[in-house]
Amino acid sequence: MMLDGHCATSLSKNLGIENTNLIYLRKTELIDESGPVAEALDDGVQQLLEEHQRTQRERDILKQALAIFSQQE
């Protein structure tokens, strides 16, 4: 995941770059140049994505539970 929330695959398609690794290399270079602030932002984005995925899994479980309880009535 890039700092702006887009994945490297979509960025490479939008920019017409065939090699996705170039996107990751450039991201690493930019973070190294920007220092700890960019690193902290990148870590924060990663944490939010993980929390979002967990919340989606919880939502799906609750939907399934609701469907099961609705059938029992």
N, C-alpha and C positions, 0 to 999 in steps of 0.2 A: 504494500500500500504506500502510495506517495503522500507527501505532506498535505496536499489539497484534497485527499480522499479518493482519488482515482487510482485504479490499478495500472500496473505497468503495461499490461496487454492493451488496454483501451487507449492509453497514451501513445503507445507505439503505433497503433492503427491510425489514430487521429493525426499524428505527425508524419506518417508514412515511413516509419523506421521498421525495418524487417527484424532486427535483432533486439529483443526485449532486454537483453543483458546490458545494452548501452544505457537504457533508462536507469537500471539499478546502479550502474557505475557512476552515472552523473549524479544520482541522488546521494550516493556515498560521498562524492566530492563536495557537493553543496553543503551537506551536513558537517563535514570536516572543516570547510571554510567558515561556516556560520558559527561553529562552536557549540557550547552547551545549551544555548537557547533553542536552536533547531533540534538538537538531540532530545531535549525535554518535550518539545512539541510532538516530535515523532513518537516518543514513548507514550505521551498522552493520547494521541490518536489511536495507537495500538491498543491501549487499555480500553478506550471507548468502544472500539470495534469488538473486542472480546466480550465486553459487557453487553453490547447489543446482540451478539450471537447467543449469549446465554439467555438473555431476555426473550429472544425469539423461540428458543427451545422450550423455555418455561411456558410461553404462550401456547405453543403447539400441544404441550402436555395438558394444559388446562382445557384447550378445545376438545381434545380426545376424551378427557374426563367428563366434560359437559355432555358430549355425545353419548357416552355410556350411561350416565345418570338420566338423560332424557329418554333413553330407550326403556329404562326400568319402570317408568311411570305408566 
